[in-house]
Amino acid sequence: MDLTREPKPPATHREFVSAFPEVGRAWERASRAALKGPLDERTARLVKLAVAIWAMREGAVHSGVRKARAAGVTAAEMDHVIALAATTIGFPSAVAAFTWVRDLTKAGGRPRRR
């Protein structure tokens, strides 16, 4: 996978890594290692987005959307992941995840402030 296309992390992420550089380096190594395998990049990004949705982690969903978009995943494909998740995570959770994905797909790539 070509990780050079990944979008720049948000300022809060960069600040955390600056404060804890060893943790940041370890996280980066683990993240890169996890992406190595038989899945192509687009599929891996959709799986990671699905896991973030299931875990109800808004920041991870935002990150997943940014990285999926960089890998060429469309908004329609991400919406399909939410629809698939709805029967497992429940309708209210799916609607919440839908808004988190929309934060980036409808706002030009930056989360909207609520």
C-alpha positions in Angstrom: 0.0 0.0 0.0 1.2 3.5 -0.9 1.0 5.3 2.5 2.5 8.4 1.0 -0.9 9.4 -0.2 -2.4 9.5 3.3 -3.8 12.8 4.3 -2.1 14.9 6.9 -3.4 14.1 10.4 -5.4 16.7 12.3 -3.6 19.2 14.5 -4.6 17.4 17.7 -3.1 14.2 16.5 0.1 16.0 15.6 0.2 17.7 19.0 -0.2 14.4 20.8 2.6 12.8 18.8 4.8 15.8 19.5 4.2 15.4 23.2 4.7 11.6 23.1 7.0 10.9 20.2 7.8 7.3 21.1 4.1 6.4 21.4 3.5 8.1 18.0 6.3 6.1 16.4 5.0 2.8 17.9 1.5 3.6 16.7 2.7 4.3 13.2 4.7 1.1 13.1 1.7 -0.9 14.3 -0.6 0.8 11.8 1.6 0.2 8.9 2.1 -3.5 9.9 -1.6 -4.0 10.2 -2.2 -2.8 6.6 0.2 -5.4 5.2 -1.7 -8.4 4.0 -3.8 -9.9 1.2 -6.4 -7.1 1.2 -6.0 -4.3 -1.3 -5.8 -0.8 0.1 -9.4 0.2 -0.7 -10.8 -2.9 0.9 -8.6 -2.5 4.0 -9.7 1.1 4.3 -13.4 0.1 4.1 -12.8 -2.6 6.8 -11.1 -0.1 9.1 -13.9 2.4 8.6 -16.4 -0.4 9.4 -14.6 -1.2 12.6 -14.5 2.5 13.6 -18.2 2.7 13.0 -18.9 -0.4 15.0 -16.8 0.9 17.9 -18.7 4.3 17.7 -15.4 6.3 17.6 -16.2 9.6 15.9 -12.5 10.6 15.6 -11.6 7.2 14.1 -14.5 7.5 11.6 -13.3 10.9 10.6 -9.8 9.5 10.2 -11.1 6.4 8.3 -13.0 8.7 5.9 -10.0 10.8 5.2 -7.8 7.7 4.5 -10.5 5.9 2.5 -11.0 9.0 0.3 -7.2 9.1 -0.3 -7.3 5.5 -1.3 -10.1 6.2 -3.9 -13.1 5.0 -1.9 -16.3 6.9 -2.9 -18.8 8.5 -0.5 -21.4 6.0 -1.9 -19.2 3.1 -0.9 -18.7 4.5 2.6 -22.5 5.0 2.9 -22.9 1.4 2.0 -20.7 0.4 4.9 -22.9 2.3 7.2 -26.0 0.6 5.8 -24.4 -2.8 6.2 -23.5 -1.9 9.8 -27.0 -0.7 10.7 -28.4 -4.1 11.3 -25.6 -4.9 13.7 -25.0 -1.6 15.5 -28.7 -0.4 15.5 -30.4 2.4 13.7 -29.5 5.3 16.0 -25.8 4.4 16.0 -25.9 4.1 12.2 -27.5 7.5 11.9 -24.7 8.9 14.2 -22.0 7.3 12.0 -23.8 8.6 8.9 -23.4 12.2 10.3 -19.7 11.6 11.0 -19.0 10.4 7.5 -21.0 13.3 6.2 -18.9 15.7 8.3 -16.1 15.0 5.8 -17.8 14.0 2.6 -20.1 17.1 2.5 -17.8 19.6 4.1 -14.9 19.3 1.7 -12.8 17.1 3.9 -12.8 18.9 7.2 -15.1 18.0 10.1 -17.9 20.5 10.7 -18.1 22.0 14.2 -21.3 21.1 16.0 
